[in-house]
């Protein structure tokens, strides 16, 4: 398990650095101001990954990570004020961008496997993208009209 923890730490550190840079450009938060929050996110992720391997339950790591993150951010948890303040310096878009870039590269490197899914999968993906875009545009339109911005 030690080898896995070392690998997870490296991967999370690389994604953390990429997210800090994205956060700097996107949210205009200097990287050294966001480092405590990123370290909290990395630590929670590592503990969640270790719990997945150590506990006998069949629950994915993301479940452990989510539960742990919720617990340490609850008001009654010691130090939760710091956790919330530190992690609020990091935007979700800064975290999602490197992950989505990695997913895109992964799909691109497995293009032969992607082609095996067939033309119907492509049509479903286009329908999902189109539906998400139209749904988001409609929600934005309603909210912006409701606020009187447009």
Secondary structure, DSSP 8 states (H G I E B T S, - for coil): -HHHHHHHHHHHHHHHHHHHHHHHHHT---HHHHHHHHHHHHHHHHHHHHHHHHSSS---HHHHHHHHHHHHHSTTSTTHHHHHHHHTTS-HHHHHHHHHHHHHHHHHHTHHHHHHT-HHHHHHHHHHHHHHHHHHHHHHHHHHHHTT--
